[in-house]
Amino acid sequence: MKRSYLFAYQLLTGLSDTSTGLLLIFAPELALRLMHVQVPTDALPYLSYIGAFVLSVGLACFYGAILTRRILFTQKLETVWLLTAITRGCVAAFVLANVLPALPGSWPLERLVERCRRLKLHPGAHQAGAASRSSPSPTSISSSSPSSPSSNGSPNWVSPTPT
């Protein structure tokens, strides 16, 4: 791949993640409003904490951009990509399991996630008849109680902002 493309990619991802991380740290309400997501006010300090991790991924991408300007950069750049990919993979798994099901129009994904959770927690549950969708999930997060998911079984700490 051409160095100019690698440089542009690293710069773009670094700018995106660094700016998101800074917003989550210093202005979490603004960051969430831009993402059209609402969370309880008491969750904002935790979002700032998450912003520190997003910022670190962005800075790692900027480091990757610097590496593309060096002569022997391949091994170091591969390490940067691996470490940021692990972080992005963990975030993607969390978003797929906990955030997307809470968004409107995501019921097929929600049903898939719930079925996977039931199979993981109770391997024979799919054959004997699964529990109702409103039963508490061990991974549900709520601002009021960790075991009180919304009526559709998805976590109720994330909800889209009405447009």
N, C-alpha and C positions, 0 to 999 in steps of 0.2 A: 504494500500500500504506500502511496506517496506520502512523504513527510508533511507536506502542506495540508493534506486531508487529516492526518493524525493530529497535527497541531490544531486545526480548526475544531475537530471533534473534542479534543481535550479542553480547549478553551471554552467551547460552548457548554459542555457538561460542568466544567468548573464554575463558570459564571452562574449557571442555573442553580446548582447545589449550594454554592456559597451565598448567593443572594437569598435563597429560600431559608438556609440555616440562620443567616443574620436576621431575617424577618421573624423567624420563629423565636429567636432569642430575645430580640429587643422590641418587637411589635407582634406578638402572637395573635392578637385579635385581628389585626390587619391581614396577616398571612392567611388566617382561616377565612376571613371574609372574601379575599381574593380567590380562594379555593371553593367558595360557596359551601362551607361546612360550619356547623354550629356545635359547640361543646359547652359544657357547664363552665362557669367562670372559675370555679375552684380547680379546674384541670389545666389552666394556663401555665402555672409554674412547671408542670410536667412537660408541656409542649416546648417550653424554653429549654429544658434539659434535652429533649429530643433534637432541638435545633442545633445543639452543640455537636451531635453526631452527624447531622446533615452538613453542617459547616465543615467538619473534618473531611468528609468525602469530597466536598467541593475543593478544598485546599489540596487534597491528594490529586485531584484531576488537574489543577493548575501546575502541580509538580510534574505531572505527566506531560503537560504542554512544554515545560522547560526541558524535559528529557528528550523530546523529539528534536530539539535543536542541537543535541550533542551527537558526537560521532558514534560512539558505542552505547546505544540507548535501549536496545531491544530487551535485554533481560530485566532491566530495571522497570521499563514500561510494562512488561508482562506482569511483574509483581504488583505494580500499582493497579492494573486492570483486575488481577485476581482478588486483591484485597477489597477493592471497591465493588466488585461483582458479588463477593460474599455478603457485604453489607446490603447491597441492593436486593439480593435474593431473599435475605431475611425480611426486609421491609416489604417486598412483594408478597411473600407468604402471609405476612400479617395483614396486609391490605386485602388480599383475596379472601382470607378467612373472617376478618372482623369489620372491615370498613365497607367494602362493596355490597355485602348483603343488606346493609342498612340504607343504601341509596334506593330511591324509587325506580321501579322497573327492573330490579335485579332479582326477582323471585326465583327464576330458574337457577341462577348461581347460588342463591341462598339454599334452595332445596338440595343442590349437589353438596354444598359444604356441610349441611346438617346430616346428610346421609353418610358422608365420610366420617364425621364425628361419631355418629352412632356406631358405625362399623368398627371404628378404632376403640371406642369405649366398651362396646358390647358386641363382640364378633358375631354372635348368633341373632342379634336383634332384627336384622333385615328379614330373616326367615320366620321368626316368631311374631312379627308385627312390631313395627317401630313405635316408639312413644310419640305422643302428640307434639306438634311443632312448637307449642307454647311451653313445653317443659324446660326447666332451667338448664342451661348449658354451663359446664365448668369453666369455659373460657369467656363467658359473657361478662362485660364490664359495665357498670352503671355508676352514676354519680351518687345514687342513694344507697344501693345495696349491690354487692357483687353477684348475688344470685337472683336478681330480678330483671330478666331480659324483657324486651318489648313484647307486645302481643304476638308478633310474627316470629319470635325466636331469635331475632338479631340483637346485637348489643344496642342499648339505647343511649349510649354516650356520644354517638356520632349521628347527626342527622343533617340532611342537606338544607341549605338556606333556601327559603322560598324565593323564587324569582319573579 
